[in-house]
Amino acid sequence: MAQLVSSREIVEYRGYSLQVTFASLQWQVLIGMVVKDRPTLQPGEQLVKGWNEEETLKRAKTRIDLLIESPSLH
């Protein structure tokens, strides 16, 4: 079965870029940096996957919120 990759949108949230795509029957949000003074995410934490677009984007934003508010945990 071929993988369907469809770029949906790129949103900025609290100094990070969120690229929302639909690939392999799942929604994916790739978190990238926009502002250099923001804490960085580990490579394994930069991609959030899920079955629902809104919920996946919400989880990515929550990951960013936690990173900014508690950088010592990462």
PyMOL Python script that loads the backbone (N, CA, C, O; Angstrom):
from pymol import cmd

cmd.read_pdbstr("""\
ATOM      1  N   MET A   1       0.849  -1.174   0.000  1.00  0.00           N
ATOM      2  CA  MET A   1       0.000   0.000   0.000  1.00  0.00           C
ATOM      3  C   MET A   1       0.895   1.239   0.000  1.00  0.00           C
ATOM      4  O   MET A   1       1.852   1.309   0.770  1.00  0.00           O
ATOM      5  N   ALA A   2       0.600   2.188  -0.833  1.00  0.00           N
ATOM      6  CA  ALA A   2       1.380   3.429  -0.920  1.00  0.00           C
ATOM      7  C   ALA A   2       1.080   4.333   0.257  1.00  0.00           C
ATOM      8  O   ALA A   2      -0.044   4.377   0.758  1.00  0.00           O
ATOM      9  N   GLN A   3       2.103   5.055   0.692  1.00  0.00           N
ATOM     10  CA  GLN A   3       1.913   6.006   1.788  1.00  0.00           C
ATOM     11  C   GLN A   3       1.384   7.315   1.228  1.00  0.00           C
ATOM     12  O   GLN A   3       1.957   7.872   0.292  1.00  0.00           O
ATOM     13  N   LEU A   4       0.318   7.793   1.785  1.00  0.00           N
ATOM     14  CA  LEU A   4      -0.241   9.077   1.395  1.00  0.00           C
ATOM     15  C   LEU A   4       0.330  10.139   2.326  1.00  0.00           C
ATOM     16  O   LEU A   4       0.177  10.054   3.544  1.00  0.00           O
ATOM     17  N   VAL A   5       0.984  11.131   1.753  1.00  0.00           N
ATOM     18  CA  VAL A   5       1.532  12.220   2.552  1.00  0.00           C
ATOM     19  C   VAL A   5       0.912  13.501   2.044  1.00  0.00           C
ATOM     20  O   VAL A   5       1.063  13.862   0.877  1.00  0.00           O
ATOM     21  N   SER A   6       0.221  14.178   2.924  1.00  0.00           N
ATOM     22  CA  SER A   6      -0.459  15.415   2.554  1.00  0.00           C
ATOM     23  C   SER A   6      -0.095  16.491   3.562  1.00  0.00           C
ATOM     24  O   SER A   6      -0.401  16.368   4.748  1.00  0.00           O
ATOM     25  N   SER A   7       0.559  17.549   3.089  1.00  0.00           N
ATOM     26  CA  SER A   7       0.901  18.657   3.973  1.00  0.00           C
ATOM     27  C   SER A   7      -0.343  19.493   4.207  1.00  0.00           C
ATOM     28  O   SER A   7      -1.004  19.898   3.251  1.00  0.00           O
ATOM     29  N   ARG A   8      -0.664  19.751   5.434  1.00  0.00           N
ATOM     30  CA  ARG A   8      -1.879  20.474   5.771  1.00  0.00           C
ATOM     31  C   ARG A   8      -1.600  21.945   6.074  1.00  0.00           C
ATOM     32  O   ARG A   8      -2.151  22.834   5.426  1.00  0.00           O
ATOM     33  N   GLU A   9      -0.763  22.187   7.041  1.00  0.00           N
ATOM     34  CA  GLU A   9      -0.528  23.562   7.450  1.00  0.00           C
ATOM     35  C   GLU A   9       0.713  23.647   8.327  1.00  0.00           C
ATOM     36  O   GLU A   9       1.173  22.653   8.888  1.00  0.00           O
ATOM     37  N   ILE A  10       1.239  24.863   8.428  1.00  0.00           N
ATOM     38  CA  ILE A  10       2.312  25.145   9.373  1.00  0.00           C
ATOM     39  C   ILE A  10       1.816  26.274  10.258  1.00  0.00           C
ATOM     40  O   ILE A  10       1.412  27.333   9.778  1.00  0.00           O
ATOM     41  N   VAL A  11       1.855  26.028  11.559  1.00  0.00           N
ATOM     42  CA  VAL A  11       1.359  26.982  12.541  1.00  0.00           C
ATOM     43  C   VAL A  11       2.504  27.347  13.466  1.00  0.00           C
ATOM     44  O   VAL A  11       3.366  26.513  13.742  1.00  0.00           O
ATOM     45  N   GLU A  12       2.525  28.567  13.943  1.00  0.00           N
ATOM     46  CA  GLU A  12       3.518  28.951  14.946  1.00  0.00           C
ATOM     47  C   GLU A  12       2.832  28.975  16.303  1.00  0.00           C
ATOM     48  O   GLU A  12       1.725  29.495  16.440  1.00  0.00           O
ATOM     49  N   TYR A  13       3.503  28.406  17.311  1.00  0.00           N
ATOM     50  CA  TYR A  13       2.946  28.363  18.661  1.00  0.00           C
ATOM     51  C   TYR A  13       4.076  28.564  19.661  1.00  0.00           C
ATOM     52  O   TYR A  13       4.979  27.733  19.760  1.00  0.00           O
ATOM     53  N   ARG A  14       4.026  29.649  20.388  1.00  0.00           N
ATOM     54  CA  ARG A  14       4.969  29.970  21.463  1.00  0.00           C
ATOM     55  C   ARG A  14       6.430  29.870  21.028  1.00  0.00           C
ATOM     56  O   ARG A  14       7.278  29.418  21.799  1.00  0.00           O
ATOM     57  N   GLY A  15       6.722  30.283  19.819  1.00  0.00           N
ATOM     58  CA  GLY A  15       8.094  30.293  19.335  1.00  0.00           C
ATOM     59  C   GLY A  15       8.528  29.019  18.631  1.00  0.00           C
ATOM     60  O   GLY A  15       9.704  28.871  18.299  1.00  0.00           O
ATOM     61  N   TYR A  16       7.607  28.102  18.398  1.00  0.00           N
ATOM     62  CA  TYR A  16       7.897  26.852  17.696  1.00  0.00           C
ATOM     63  C   TYR A  16       7.007  26.763  16.458  1.00  0.00           C
ATOM     64  O   TYR A  16       5.894  27.287  16.446  1.00  0.00           O
ATOM     65  N   SER A  17       7.504  26.098  15.424  1.00  0.00           N
ATOM     66  CA  SER A  17       6.669  25.850  14.252  1.00  0.00           C
ATOM     67  C   SER A  17       6.089  24.446  14.372  1.00  0.00           C
ATOM     68  O   SER A  17       6.772  23.510  14.789  1.00  0.00           O
ATOM     69  N   LEU A  18       4.836  24.319  14.005  1.00  0.00           N
ATOM     70  CA  LEU A  18       4.160  23.025  14.038  1.00  0.00           C
ATOM     71  C   LEU A  18       3.705  22.713  12.624  1.00  0.00           C
ATOM     72  O   LEU A  18       2.825  23.390  12.092  1.00  0.00           O
ATOM     73  N   GLN A  19       4.294  21.697  12.011  1.00  0.00           N
ATOM     74  CA  GLN A  19       3.909  21.302  10.664  1.00  0.00           C
ATOM     75  C   GLN A  19       2.981  20.099  10.768  1.00  0.00           C
ATOM     76  O   GLN A  19       3.390  19.015  11.182  1.00  0.00           O
ATOM     77  N   VAL A  20       1.730  20.309  10.386  1.00  0.00           N
ATOM     78  CA  VAL A  20       0.710  19.278  10.486  1.00  0.00           C
ATOM     79  C   VAL A  20       0.599  18.565   9.138  1.00  0.00           C
ATOM     80  O   VAL A  20       0.391  19.204   8.107  1.00  0.00           O
ATOM     81  N   THR A  21       0.738  17.241   9.153  1.00  0.00           N
ATOM     82  CA  THR A  21       0.617  16.451   7.929  1.00  0.00           C
ATOM     83  C   THR A  21      -0.222  15.210   8.191  1.00  0.00           C
ATOM     84  O   THR A  21      -0.423  14.813   9.339  1.00  0.00           O
ATOM     85  N   PHE A  22      -0.703  14.609   7.124  1.00  0.00           N
ATOM     86  CA  PHE A  22      -1.406  13.337   7.207  1.00  0.00           C
ATOM     87  C   PHE A  22      -0.585  12.328   6.408  1.00  0.00           C
ATOM     88  O   PHE A  22      -0.410  12.484   5.199  1.00  0.00           O
ATOM     89  N   ALA A  23      -0.085  11.299   7.078  1.00  0.00           N
ATOM     90  CA  ALA A  23       0.768  10.305   6.421  1.00  0.00           C
ATOM     91  C   ALA A  23       0.503   8.925   7.010  1.00  0.00           C
ATOM     92  O   ALA A  23       0.360   8.770   8.222  1.00  0.00           O
ATOM     93  N   SER A  24       0.442   7.949   6.154  1.00  0.00           N
ATOM     94  CA  SER A  24       0.262   6.552   6.585  1.00  0.00           C
ATOM     95  C   SER A  24      -0.933   6.379   7.515  1.00  0.00           C
ATOM     96  O   SER A  24      -0.848   5.700   8.539  1.00  0.00           O
ATOM     97  N   LEU A  25      -2.039   7.002   7.145  1.00  0.00           N
ATOM     98  CA  LEU A  25      -3.301   6.908   7.878  1.00  0.00           C
ATOM     99  C   LEU A  25      -3.248   7.492   9.285  1.00  0.00           C
ATOM    100  O   LEU A  25      -4.090   7.165  10.122  1.00  0.00           O
ATOM    101  N   GLN A  26      -2.265   8.355   9.555  1.00  0.00           N
ATOM    102  CA  GLN A  26      -2.152   9.018  10.851  1.00  0.00           C
ATOM    103  C   GLN A  26      -1.850  10.494  10.646  1.00  0.00           C
ATOM    104  O   GLN A  26      -1.241  10.888   9.651  1.00  0.00           O
ATOM    105  N   TRP A  27      -2.282  11.297  11.596  1.00  0.00           N
ATOM    106  CA  TRP A  27      -1.899  12.707  11.631  1.00  0.00           C
ATOM    107  C   TRP A  27      -0.556  12.802  12.326  1.00  0.00           C
ATOM    108  O   TRP A  27      -0.291  12.079  13.286  1.00  0.00           O
ATOM    109  N   GLN A  28       0.289  13.696  11.841  1.00  0.00           N
ATOM    110  CA  GLN A  28       1.588  13.906  12.446  1.00  0.00           C
ATOM    111  C   GLN A  28       1.830  15.399  12.590  1.00  0.00           C
ATOM    112  O   GLN A  28       1.462  16.185  11.717  1.00  0.00           O
ATOM    113  N   VAL A  29       2.450  15.782  13.693  1.00  0.00           N
ATOM    114  CA  VAL A  29       2.861  17.164  13.907  1.00  0.00           C
ATOM    115  C   VAL A  29       4.355  17.151  14.176  1.00  0.00           C
ATOM    116  O   VAL A  29       4.815  16.549  15.147  1.00  0.00           O
ATOM    117  N   LEU A  30       5.111  17.816  13.314  1.00  0.00           N
ATOM    118  CA  LEU A  30       6.550  17.949  13.482  1.00  0.00           C
ATOM    119  C   LEU A  30       6.822  19.297  14.135  1.00  0.00           C
ATOM    120  O   LEU A  30       6.444  20.342  13.605  1.00  0.00           O
ATOM    121  N   ILE A  31       7.479  19.266  15.286  1.00  0.00           N
ATOM    122  CA  ILE A  31       7.761  20.489  16.052  1.00  0.00           C
ATOM    123  C   ILE A  31       9.156  20.971  15.698  1.00  0.00           C
ATOM    124  O   ILE A  31      10.132  20.236  15.849  1.00  0.00           O
ATOM    125  N   GLY A  32       9.249  22.212  15.225  1.00  0.00           N
ATOM    126  CA  GLY A  32      10.529  22.825  14.906  1.00  0.00           C
ATOM    127  C   GLY A  32      10.670  24.150  15.623  1.00  0.00           C
ATOM    128  O   GLY A  32       9.684  24.703  16.109  1.00  0.00           O
ATOM    129  N   MET A  33      11.885  24.663  15.696  1.00  0.00           N
ATOM    130  CA  MET A  33      12.137  25.924  16.398  1.00  0.00           C
ATOM    131  C   MET A  33      11.960  27.108  15.469  1.00  0.00           C
ATOM    132  O   MET A  33      12.305  27.045  14.289  1.00  0.00           O
ATOM    133  N   VAL A  34      11.423  28.179  16.008  1.00  0.00           N
ATOM    134  CA  VAL A  34      11.340  29.453  15.299  1.00  0.00           C
ATOM    135  C   VAL A  34      12.199  30.471  16.041  1.00  0.00           C
ATOM    136  O   VAL A  34      12.984  31.194  15.428  1.00  0.00           O
ATOM    137  N   VAL A  35      12.050  30.524  17.342  1.00  0.00           N
ATOM    138  CA  VAL A  35      12.793  31.464  18.181  1.00  0.00           C
ATOM    139  C   VAL A  35      13.967  30.715  18.813  1.00  0.00           C
ATOM    140  O   VAL A  35      13.782  29.651  19.405  1.00  0.00           O
ATOM    141  N   LYS A  36      15.158  31.265  18.688  1.00  0.00           N
ATOM    142  CA  LYS A  36      16.365  30.564  19.136  1.00  0.00           C
ATOM    143  C   LYS A  36      16.497  30.436  20.647  1.00  0.00           C
ATOM    144  O   LYS A  36      17.215  29.554  21.119  1.00  0.00           O
ATOM    145  N   ASP A  37      15.833  31.280  21.416  1.00  0.00           N
ATOM    146  CA  ASP A  37      16.009  31.214  22.864  1.00  0.00           C
ATOM    147  C   ASP A  37      15.074  30.215  23.538  1.00  0.00           C
ATOM    148  O   ASP A  37      15.031  30.148  24.766  1.00  0.00           O
ATOM    149  N   ARG A  38      14.342  29.454  22.775  1.00  0.00           N
ATOM    150  CA  ARG A  38      13.439  28.446  23.342  1.00  0.00           C
ATOM    151  C   ARG A  38      14.203  27.161  23.648  1.00  0.00           C
ATOM    152  O   ARG A  38      15.173  26.839  22.962  1.00  0.00           O
ATOM    153  N   PRO A  39      13.770  26.423  24.679  1.00  0.00           N
ATOM    154  CA  PRO A  39      14.395  25.132  24.967  1.00  0.00           C
ATOM    155  C   PRO A  39      14.217  24.186  23.771  1.00  0.00           C
ATOM    156  O   PRO A  39      13.212  24.250  23.064  1.00  0.00           O
ATOM    157  N   THR A  40      15.194  23.318  23.559  1.00  0.00           N
ATOM    158  CA  THR A  40      15.106  22.393  22.436  1.00  0.00           C
ATOM    159  C   THR A  40      14.477  21.081  22.857  1.00  0.00           C
ATOM    160  O   THR A  40      14.589  20.662  24.009  1.00  0.00           O
ATOM    161  N   LEU A  41      13.824  20.448  21.923  1.00  0.00           N
ATOM    162  CA  LEU A  41      13.242  19.128  22.139  1.00  0.00           C
ATOM    163  C   LEU A  41      14.233  18.074  21.680  1.00  0.00           C
ATOM    164  O   LEU A  41      14.968  18.285  20.715  1.00  0.00           O
ATOM    165  N   GLN A  42      14.256  16.947  22.361  1.00  0.00           N
ATOM    166  CA  GLN A  42      15.070  15.820  21.929  1.00  0.00           C
ATOM    167  C   GLN A  42      14.508  15.309  20.599  1.00  0.00           C
ATOM    168  O   GLN A  42      13.309  15.444  20.356  1.00  0.00           O
ATOM    169  N   PRO A  43      15.346  14.725  19.732  1.00  0.00           N
ATOM    170  CA  PRO A  43      14.864  14.255  18.429  1.00  0.00           C
ATOM    171  C   PRO A  43      13.642  13.339  18.514  1.00  0.00           C
ATOM    172  O   PRO A  43      12.762  13.427  17.658  1.00  0.00           O
ATOM    173  N   GLY A  44      13.563  12.491  19.487  1.00  0.00           N
ATOM    174  CA  GLY A  44      12.420  11.585  19.645  1.00  0.00           C
ATOM    175  C   GLY A  44      11.143  12.267  20.098  1.00  0.00           C
ATOM    176  O   GLY A  44      10.070  11.666  20.034  1.00  0.00           O
ATOM    177  N   GLU A  45      11.235  13.512  20.555  1.00  0.00           N
ATOM    178  CA  GLU A  45      10.069  14.247  21.044  1.00  0.00           C
ATOM    179  C   GLU A  45       9.569  15.281  20.044  1.00  0.00           C
ATOM    180  O   GLU A  45       8.617  16.005  20.337  1.00  0.00           O
ATOM    181  N   GLN A  46      10.191  15.366  18.869  1.00  0.00           N
ATOM    182  CA  GLN A  46       9.816  16.383  17.895  1.00  0.00           C
ATOM    183  C   GLN A  46       8.638  15.978  17.028  1.00  0.00           C
ATOM    184  O   GLN A  46       8.083  16.823  16.325  1.00  0.00           O
ATOM    185  N   LEU A  47       8.241  14.719  17.054  1.00  0.00           N
ATOM    186  CA  LEU A  47       7.152  14.241  16.230  1.00  0.00           C
ATOM    187  C   LEU A  47       6.041  13.699  17.118  1.00  0.00           C
ATOM    188  O   LEU A  47       6.278  12.852  17.980  1.00  0.00           O
ATOM    189  N   VAL A  48       4.830  14.194  16.900  1.00  0.00           N
ATOM    190  CA  VAL A  48       3.660  13.728  17.641  1.00  0.00           C
ATOM    191  C   VAL A  48       2.721  13.098  16.626  1.00  0.00           C
ATOM    192  O   VAL A  48       2.409  13.712  15.606  1.00  0.00           O
ATOM    193  N   LYS A  49       2.262  11.869  16.897  1.00  0.00           N
ATOM    194  CA  LYS A  49       1.383  11.157  15.973  1.00  0.00           C
ATOM    195  C   LYS A  49       0.045  10.878  16.639  1.00  0.00           C
ATOM    196  O   LYS A  49      -0.032  10.721  17.858  1.00  0.00           O
ATOM    197  N   GLY A  50      -1.006  10.818  15.833  1.00  0.00           N
ATOM    198  CA  GLY A  50      -2.318  10.495  16.366  1.00  0.00           C
ATOM    199  C   GLY A  50      -3.324  10.242  15.262  1.00  0.00           C
ATOM    200  O   GLY A  50      -3.026  10.420  14.081  1.00  0.00           O
ATOM    201  N   TRP A  51      -4.516   9.826  15.655  1.00  0.00           N
ATOM    202  CA  TRP A  51      -5.564   9.474  14.700  1.00  0.00           C
ATOM    203  C   TRP A  51      -6.506  10.635  14.411  1.00  0.00           C
ATOM    204  O   TRP A  51      -7.264  10.587  13.442  1.00  0.00           O
ATOM    205  N   ASN A  52      -6.471  11.679  15.237  1.00  0.00           N
ATOM    206  CA  ASN A  52      -7.371  12.820  15.086  1.00  0.00           C
ATOM    207  C   ASN A  52      -6.532  14.084  14.957  1.00  0.00           C
ATOM    208  O   ASN A  52      -5.641  14.323  15.772  1.00  0.00           O
ATOM    209  N   GLU A  53      -6.809  14.893  13.942  1.00  0.00           N
ATOM    210  CA  GLU A  53      -5.983  16.078  13.681  1.00  0.00           C
ATOM    211  C   GLU A  53      -5.978  17.047  14.867  1.00  0.00           C
ATOM    212  O   GLU A  53      -4.913  17.475  15.312  1.00  0.00           O
ATOM    213  N   GLU A  54      -7.152  17.389  15.374  1.00  0.00           N
ATOM    214  CA  GLU A  54      -7.232  18.359  16.478  1.00  0.00           C
ATOM    215  C   GLU A  54      -6.538  17.844  17.731  1.00  0.00           C
ATOM    216  O   GLU A  54      -5.807  18.587  18.386  1.00  0.00           O
ATOM    217  N   GLU A  55      -6.759  16.586  18.066  1.00  0.00           N
ATOM    218  CA  GLU A  55      -6.160  16.020  19.274  1.00  0.00           C
ATOM    219  C   GLU A  55      -4.635  15.929  19.141  1.00  0.00           C
ATOM    220  O   GLU A  55      -3.916  16.173  20.110  1.00  0.00           O
ATOM    221  N   THR A  56      -4.148  15.585  17.969  1.00  0.00           N
ATOM    222  CA  THR A  56      -2.703  15.485  17.755  1.00  0.00           C
ATOM    223  C   THR A  56      -2.048  16.859  17.868  1.00  0.00           C
ATOM    224  O   THR A  56      -0.986  16.987  18.476  1.00  0.00           O
ATOM    225  N   LEU A  57      -2.665  17.879  17.295  1.00  0.00           N
ATOM    226  CA  LEU A  57      -2.145  19.236  17.403  1.00  0.00           C
ATOM    227  C   LEU A  57      -2.189  19.714  18.855  1.00  0.00           C
ATOM    228  O   LEU A  57      -1.261  20.375  19.322  1.00  0.00           O
ATOM    229  N   LYS A  58      -3.251  19.383  19.557  1.00  0.00           N
ATOM    230  CA  LYS A  58      -3.379  19.754  20.977  1.00  0.00           C
ATOM    231  C   LYS A  58      -2.275  19.101  21.808  1.00  0.00           C
ATOM    232  O   LYS A  58      -1.705  19.745  22.689  1.00  0.00           O
ATOM    233  N   ARG A  59      -1.965  17.820  21.536  1.00  0.00           N
ATOM    234  CA  ARG A  59      -0.895  17.134  22.266  1.00  0.00           C
ATOM    235  C   ARG A  59       0.462  17.749  21.980  1.00  0.00           C
ATOM    236  O   ARG A  59       1.304  17.834  22.874  1.00  0.00           O
ATOM    237  N   ALA A  60       0.687  18.181  20.738  1.00  0.00           N
ATOM    238  CA  ALA A  60       1.956  18.841  20.395  1.00  0.00           C
ATOM    239  C   ALA A  60       2.083  20.157  21.156  1.00  0.00           C
ATOM    240  O   ALA A  60       3.156  20.472  21.670  1.00  0.00           O
ATOM    241  N   LYS A  61       1.003  20.924  21.231  1.00  0.00           N
ATOM    242  CA  LYS A  61       1.025  22.194  21.963  1.00  0.00           C
ATOM    243  C   LYS A  61       1.244  21.958  23.458  1.00  0.00           C
ATOM    244  O   LYS A  61       1.954  22.727  24.107  1.00  0.00           O
ATOM    245  N   THR A  62       0.651  20.918  23.999  1.00  0.00           N
ATOM    246  CA  THR A  62       0.857  20.581  25.409  1.00  0.00           C
ATOM    247  C   THR A  62       2.317  20.213  25.661  1.00  0.00           C
ATOM    248  O   THR A  62       2.880  20.585  26.690  1.00  0.00           O
ATOM    249  N   ARG A  63       2.931  19.487  24.731  1.00  0.00           N
ATOM    250  CA  ARG A  63       4.347  19.135  24.862  1.00  0.00           C
ATOM    251  C   ARG A  63       5.208  20.398  24.916  1.00  0.00           C
ATOM    252  O   ARG A  63       6.153  20.475  25.702  1.00  0.00           O
ATOM    253  N   ILE A  64       4.884  21.381  24.085  1.00  0.00           N
ATOM    254  CA  ILE A  64       5.615  22.649  24.086  1.00  0.00           C
ATOM    255  C   ILE A  64       5.385  23.397  25.392  1.00  0.00           C
ATOM    256  O   ILE A  64       6.331  23.917  25.984  1.00  0.00           O
ATOM    257  N   ASP A  65       4.137  23.453  25.844  1.00  0.00           N
ATOM    258  CA  ASP A  65       3.824  24.127  27.114  1.00  0.00           C
ATOM    259  C   ASP A  65       4.633  23.539  28.257  1.00  0.00           C
ATOM    260  O   ASP A  65       5.208  24.277  29.057  1.00  0.00           O
ATOM    261  N   LEU A  66       4.680  22.217  28.338  1.00  0.00           N
ATOM    262  CA  LEU A  66       5.440  21.564  29.410  1.00  0.00           C
ATOM    263  C   LEU A  66       6.922  21.853  29.298  1.00  0.00           C
ATOM    264  O   LEU A  66       7.597  22.044  30.310  1.00  0.00           O
ATOM    265  N   LEU A  67       7.439  21.887  28.076  1.00  0.00           N
ATOM    266  CA  LEU A  67       8.856  22.157  27.868  1.00  0.00           C
ATOM    267  C   LEU A  67       9.215  23.572  28.320  1.00  0.00           C
ATOM    268  O   LEU A  67      10.242  23.777  28.966  1.00  0.00           O
ATOM    269  N   ILE A  68       8.380  24.537  27.985  1.00  0.00           N
ATOM    270  CA  ILE A  68       8.646  25.931  28.343  1.00  0.00           C
ATOM    271  C   ILE A  68       8.490  26.146  29.846  1.00  0.00           C
ATOM    272  O   ILE A  68       9.304  26.827  30.470  1.00  0.00           O
ATOM    273  N   GLU A  69       7.439  25.562  30.424  1.00  0.00           N
ATOM    274  CA  GLU A  69       7.146  25.796  31.837  1.00  0.00           C
ATOM    275  C   GLU A  69       8.033  24.983  32.771  1.00  0.00           C
ATOM    276  O   GLU A  69       8.259  25.395  33.909  1.00  0.00           O
ATOM    277  N   SER A  70       8.540  23.844  32.324  1.00  0.00           N
ATOM    278  CA  SER A  70       9.385  22.986  33.151  1.00  0.00           C
ATOM    279  C   SER A  70      10.589  22.479  32.347  1.00  0.00           C
ATOM    280  O   SER A  70      10.710  21.272  32.135  1.00  0.00           O
ATOM    281  N   PRO A  71      11.473  23.360  31.900  1.00  0.00           N
ATOM    282  CA  PRO A  71      12.591  22.901  31.060  1.00  0.00           C
ATOM    283  C   PRO A  71      13.535  21.932  31.767  1.00  0.00           C
ATOM    284  O   PRO A  71      14.238  21.165  31.109  1.00  0.00           O
ATOM    285  N   SER A  72      13.557  21.959  33.092  1.00  0.00           N
ATOM    286  CA  SER A  72      14.457  21.060  33.808  1.00  0.00           C
ATOM    287  C   SER A  72      14.015  19.605  33.699  1.00  0.00           C
ATOM    288  O   SER A  72      14.812  18.704  33.960  1.00  0.00           O
ATOM    289  N   LEU A  73      12.777  19.359  33.323  1.00  0.00           N
ATOM    290  CA  LEU A  73      12.287  17.982  33.178  1.00  0.00           C
ATOM    291  C   LEU A  73      12.774  17.369  31.872  1.00  0.00           C
ATOM    292  O   LEU A  73      12.667  16.155  31.696  1.00  0.00           O
ATOM    293  N   HIS A  74      13.304  18.169  30.953  1.00  0.00           N
ATOM    294  CA  HIS A  74      13.692  17.654  29.630  1.00  0.00           C
ATOM    295  C   HIS A  74      15.157  17.675  29.455  1.00  0.00           C
ATOM    296  O   HIS A  74      15.659  17.278  28.403  1.00  0.00           O
TER     297      HIS A  74
END
""", "prot")
cmd.dss("prot")
cmd.show_as("cartoon", "prot")
cmd.util.cbc("prot")
cmd.orient("prot")
